[in-house]
Amino acid sequence: QLRVLFDDEFLEANPRDQQRTAFYDELTLAKKAKRVVSITKVQKQSEVKTWEKDGKSYSSIIGCSIVTEKAKTANYVYNEYILRKDDNGRWKILGWHLGDKVDIEE
């Protein structure tokens, strides 16, 4: 089900078996560290960056997750997600990286 969210280019670079193994490895590490993601928020639509390149539509959005490990202080993790519109007009995740801290309202 997770792969439905991703762009075809991302899927080609990340074969199903490889992605499944990496997902379960990360899940196992998170359980051992007692890591909990308590909430994830994204920027308001009006703050999302969009652009066109080679006839394709792209978008960039920052998401913030509150992550706690072993019931200690919460850490705020900001990721920038790059999206591309597919031929059916649906936005798909092309990739992501750590992003800059931004003000994300409640």
N, C-alpha and C positions, 0 to 999 in steps of 0.2 A: 504494500500500500504506500509506503514511503516514496518509492520511486515515481509514483504518479506526479509528485510535486516538482520533479526535476526536468530540465531542458534535455533534449535529445543529445546535444553535444556533451553534457555532463554525464549522461548515462553511458555513452560510448567510451568515455575515459574511465569509467568506474563500473566494471562488470558486476553483475548481480552477486555472484558468489563472493567476490572481493569486498563489495560493499556490505554484504550480510555479515561476513566475518569481522570486519572493522566495527560495525554497529554493535555486535554482541561483545566484542572485546571492550569497547568503550562502556557498555552497560555493566559488564562485570567489574571494571575499574571503579565506576561510579558507586556501585553497591558496596564494594570493599571500603571505599573512602566515606561511605555514608553521605554521599553527595545528593542533595535535593534541590531541584529547580522549583522554587515556590511560585514564581510568576514570570511571565514574559510579556513585554509590551512593545509596541512598534510606534514609530513616528506617525503624526497625523498625516492624512493624505495630502494636505496642502504643503507639507514639508518634503515630500518625496521628490527626488530628482529624476527627470526623464530626459532621454535624448534619442536621436536617430543615428544609425550608422549602417551603411551598405544596405539600405532599404528595410532594416529591422528596427523595432522599437525596444528600447532598454529602459530599465528603471533601477534606482538604487534606494534602499531603505535601511534605516538603522533600527535594530531591535535590541532591547535590553532585557537580560534575564537576571533574576536574583538567585544566586547559587550559594548554598550553605553546605559546608563539609563538617561532618562529625559534630553537628549541633553547635558550631561556633559562629562567629560573626559572619553576616551575609556579605557576599562579594557581588558587585554589579559588573556584569560582563556585557559589553557592547559588541555586536556583530553587524557588519554591513553586508547586506544581501544584494547581489546583483541578479536581476530578473530580465528575462527576454520574452517577448510576446511570440507565441507560436502561430502557426498558420490558421488555427481555429480561434485566434484572438484571446487565448488564455495566457496569463503570466506564469512562467515556469522559472524555477531557481537554476541559474547558470553557475553560481558559486558564491562564496562568502569568505570573509576574513575579519579579523578583529577590527572594530571600528572605533572612531573617536567618541568620547563621552558627549552626549547631547541631552537636552532637556526633553524628557518624554513625560507628558502630562498624564494624570490619572484619567 
